[in-house]
C-alpha cells in the first residue's frame, strides 16, 4: 500500500524543513508502522516522542489523531487496555470540539472496544 510511503514522506519533510505541529502526528504514524513490522519497542519510542512534541507545541489540533494511533496500536502492547480509556475519551472530546470528527470517532470506537 501507499501508507508506508506517505508516512516516510511526512518524516522526510519534517527532517528536511524542521518540526511543525503536524510532525508529532507523523511520529505517531511512524510508531504504528513500526508496530506493523513487529518493532514494538521502536514504536513506543516514536509514540513517546510524539507525545513530547504534542506537549511542547501546546496545540491540540493533532491530539485526536495522535491519541488514536498511540492508544489503539502502540500502548496496548505495554499497558492494560483500561489505561487507554481516559486518553481515548480526551481524544474524542478534543476532536469533536475542533471538528476532527474522523479521528474523534476512531477514538470513541476504540474506547468502546477497550471498555468491554
N, C-alpha and C positions, 0 to 999 in steps of 0.2 A: 503494500500500500504506500500511499503518499505521506502518511502521518509521520514516519521517522524523518523523512526529508524536510518536512515543514518544521519539525522540532529542531533539527540541527541547523536549519537556516535561521531560526529565531536566535539560537545561541550564537551563531556566527555573527549576526548583526549586532548583538549586544557586546560581543568581544571586540568587534571592529570599531563601533561608534560610541561605545560606552553604555552604561546602565541607564535604564529608564524605568518607569513604573511597571511596564509590562514585562521587564526582564525577570521579575520574581515569578511570574506565571510561566515563563519559558523554562526556568529551572525546575518548577514543579512538574511540568510536562516531561522534561528530560528524566526526572525521577520515575515517572510512570513507565517511560520507555525502558529504563534500566530494569524495572520490575518484570516487564515482558520478556526480557532476556535473562532473567534469573539473577541479576546483580542487585540483590536486596539491600546489602549494606551501602552500596553506592547510591541507591535510590533514596535511602534515608538521609544520606549526606546532602544530596541535592534538595530534598524536601526541607531539611533544616535550614539550608542556605536560602531557600525560597521564603521561608517564614521570617528569617532575619531581614531580608531585603524588604519584605512587606512591612515589617515593623519600622525599619529605617525610613521608608518613603512616606509613612503616615497617610497614605492614600489607600482607601479600601475598595476602589473600583474593581480591582482584580481579586479581591478576597474570596468571592464565591467560587471562582474557577480554581484558585489555588487550593482552597479547602476541599473542593470536590475531588481534585487529583490526590491530595495527600491522604484524606481520611477515607477514601474508598479503595485506593490501590496500595498505598505505602504503609501507613500507620498500623493497619490491622495485622501486618506481619510481625509487629513488635509489641503491641499493646492489645488488650482486650477490646472487642468491638464497642463495648459500652463507653469506653473512654472517648470515642469519636462522636457521641451524641451531642454534646454541648457545642463543639466546633461546627458540626453539620447544621445544627439549628441556627447558629450565628450566620453561617454561610447563606442559609435560606433567607433569613431576615434582611441581611445586608443586600443580597441580590434583589429581593423584591423592592426594597427601598430605592435601590439605584437603577432599577429597570433591567437588570440582568436576569430575566426570567428563565432563560435556558439553564444556567448553572444553578439558579435557585431551586429549580425543580429537580436537578440532579442531586443536590444536597438533601432536599426533603425526602426524595425517594430512598436514598441511601440511609437516611435517618430511620425511616420506617423499617428497612431491611435489618439494620443493626439493632433496632429496638426489639425485634422478635427473633 
